[in-house]
Amino acid sequence: MTADNRSTPHILAVVLLMVGLGLGWNSAVAAAAGQVQFVAGEVQLDRGGSSQAVVRGAGVEVGDVLRSGPSGQAQIRFSDGGIMALYPRSQMAIGAYSDSAQESGSEDRFAVRFLQGALRAVTGKIGQRSPQSYRVITPTAVVGIRGTAFKVFMNAQGEVEVSGEHNTIEVCTEVGCVEVKPREAVRVISAQQLPVYTHTRALLPLPLSREAAQPGEQILPDGSYGAVRLIPITPPTEPVPQQQNPL
C-alpha cells in the first residue's frame, strides 16, 4: 500500500478534468460509444432533455445519463470491448468517449461520471492502449487505471469506496493519489483528503447472475447491494489425538 503525493500540475490536471466533465464535455458531438448487452428492472436513459426506458441492444452515446431503479441493472459493452455494469439505485453519465481504432484521426478517450449507487468496470482496448485516457469521475475523486477491473460504491454518507480486482488502479483527490492493488480497497471521505485504505469492500457481483461472484460478496435480503467487513478468521485448531498406552 503506497500513497503518492503528486506534483501540483498533476493535481491541477485532475481538478480541471473533473470540472471539464461537468461543464463542457457533454456538448461534444454525440457518437456511438457502446451498446446495452443486458438490462433488468427499471433503467432509464436521459438524452437531449427526454427520457426513455433502456432496452437490450440500445445504443449509448456521449452525453447519455443512465439511471437505475430499486431493482434495475444494466450492462454496457463499449466499442473497444470494455464493459461497465450499473447496479440498482445507481446513476452514471458518459462524459467523453472516442476509440482511435474505430475513428481514424481521433485520440483514445474514456470518461464516465459516476453519480450514485454502484458500478463495476472491466476496461477494454482504450485502457490497454492509453491508461492515462481512462477515467471514472466521482463527486470526490477520480479513478484511473493501470489494471483491467475495479468496483466503485457510494455509501449512504456519500463516501466513495473503490476496490481493485486485477492489477493496480489509482484513486486521486484534489490533494494527491494512492495506488489500489488487487483485493485492496480505499474510502474517499472528501475531495480535500487523501483516500484511506480500508477492509470494507463493495459487494458488487456481476448483474448477469443473482449469486455472489467473489468470496465475501453477498446479496442483501431486500435484493440490494451493500458492503461487508472482511475479517481474517483463524481456523479452529483440531485437537491432537492422545495416544493410549498398550495394555
N, C-alpha and C positions, 0 to 999 in steps of 0.2 A: 504494500500500500504506500503510495507516494503522493505528496501534494506538491504542485509546481506553481509557484507564484510567477506568472508570466510577465513579460515586459509591458509597459504602458501601451505601445502601439497595438499589441495583440489584444489586450483588454478592450481598447477603444474600438477595434475592429468587431469584437463580439457585440459590444453595445450598439454600434451602428447597424450590425446585421439584424439585431432584434428590433430596432426602431424601423429599419427599412422594410422589414417584412410586414410590420403593422401598418405602414403608411403608403408604401409605393408599389410593392411588387404585385399586388393583386390587380393592378392596372395593366399588367402585361397582356399581350395578345393571347387569348385562350388557345390552348393547344392540347391535343390528346396526350394525357400523361399515363393513364392506365385504364384498367377495366375491373369492374366488380366481379370477383370469382365466386363469392359466397355471401349470402345475406339471410338473416333470420330475424324475425320480430320486426319491430318498427325502427326503420332507419331512414332519415330524411336527408335530401341533398338540396342545399341552398345555392342558387346560381342566378346572377343577374337580377336579384330582387324577388325571385319566385322560388317556391319550394315544391319538391316532388318526392314521392316515395322512391327509395332506391330498389332496383330490381337487378337480378343476376344478369350480367352481360352489359350493364350500363357503363358508358364511358365516364371517366373522371378527368377534369381539366384544371388548369391553373386558375385559382380563384374560387374553386368549389369549397363549400363547407359541408362536412358530413356530421350529422347528429344522430345518436342512437338513443332509443327509449329504454325503459327499465329492463326489457328483455331483448333489446336489439343488438345484433352483432353483424359485422361485415368484414370481408377480407378483400383487399385490393391488390392486384398484381400490376406492377408498373412495366413500362415497355422495356426497361433494362433487366427485367427478371426479378426485381426486388418485390417484397411482399410486406404489406402493413395490415395488421389486424386491429379492428376497432371493437371495443368491448361495451357492455351495457352502460347507459348513462354517461356517454363519452362524446367528445366533440373535437374535431380536428379540421384544419384548413390547408389546402395545397397552396403554399405561398409562392413557390417557384419550382419549375421543372424543365429541364432540357437534356436530351440524350444525344451526345455527339455522334453516336453510332447510327441514330435514326435521322438526325438533321445535319446535313453537311454544313460545315462552317460554324456550327454552334459550339458552345462550351458546356461541359457537364455541369449540371446544377440540380440539386435536390434539396428542397427546404419545406418542411411541414411545420405548421403552428399547432401545437398540442394545447388545448384549452381546458379540457375537463375529462375526468374519468381515467381510462387506462388504454394503453396500446402496446402491441408487440411488433417489432420491426426486424425483418431479415433483409440485409442490404443486397443489391444486385450489382450490375456491371459498373454503374456510376461510382458506387462506394469502393469498388476494387480499383478502378482506373484513377479516380480523383477523390481520395478520402476527405481532403480538405473542402470539397464541394458539397458534402453531405451533412445536413444539419436538421435536428429536430429542436424547435424553439418552444420553450415553456414560458409561463409568466415570470419565472425567476431564474432560469438557467438555459444554456444551450448545450445540447448533447451532440458531440461529434464522434466520429468512429475511426477505428483502425481495425475493427473486427467485423463480424458479419451479423450478429444478432444481439438484441437487447430489449428490455422491457421498461416502460415508463408508467408510473402510477401516481395519481394525485389524491392525497387523502382528504378527510373531511375538514382538516385545518388549512387546506390549501398548500400543504407542503408537498414537494415533488420527490418521489423515490425512484431511483434508477438502478437497475441491476443488469449485470453483464452475463452473457451466455457463452459467446465464443470470442477468443482473442481479447483485445483491450479496447475500451471506449474511453472517451474523455468528456467530463462534465464541467462546464465553465459557468461562473457567475461574473459579476462585474469586478470582483476582486482577484480572480485567478481561476485555475483549473486543477482538477485532480484526475488521476487515472483510476479506472474501474476494471479490474480483471474478471475473468470468468468466475461466477459464483460469489463475487463481491457485490456490495450494494452501497449506495450513498443516499443521504437525505439532504435536500436543499431546503433550508429553513427560510432563507430570504435571498434576494439578489445581492445584498450587501455583505454576505458571509460566504466563506468557502463551504462547499459541500462537506458533510461529515460522514464518515464510514459508519455503517450500522449493520446489525444482524437481521434487521427486518427486511423481508423481500416481498415484492408484489406477487400476488397469486394470479397469474395470467396464462392458463392453459390455452392452446390453440382453439379458436372458436369452431373448428371443424369437428371437435369432439367434446362431449359433455363430461369427459373424465379428466382427472388430474393428469397433466402431461409430464411433470417432473417431480422428483422426490420433494416432499414438503409442501406441494401445492394442493389446494383444496378448492371445492366449490361450496359456498356457504349454503345453509338450509333454505334461504329465500331465493337462491339462484344467482345471487350477486357475487362479486369478487372482492376479496379483502386482502389482508396481509397477515402473515404468521411469523412469529419469532422462532427462528431455528436455534435450538439449544442442543449442543452435543450431549448425547446420553451415553453414559458408560454402561456397557452391558453387565448384568449381574455376574459375579464370579461363581462358577459352578463348584459345589463342594467336592473336595478331593476324597475319593472313596478310601475308607480306612481298611487297611489290611488286617485280617484276622489271623491270630496265631493258630497254627495247626494243632489239632488235638494230639 
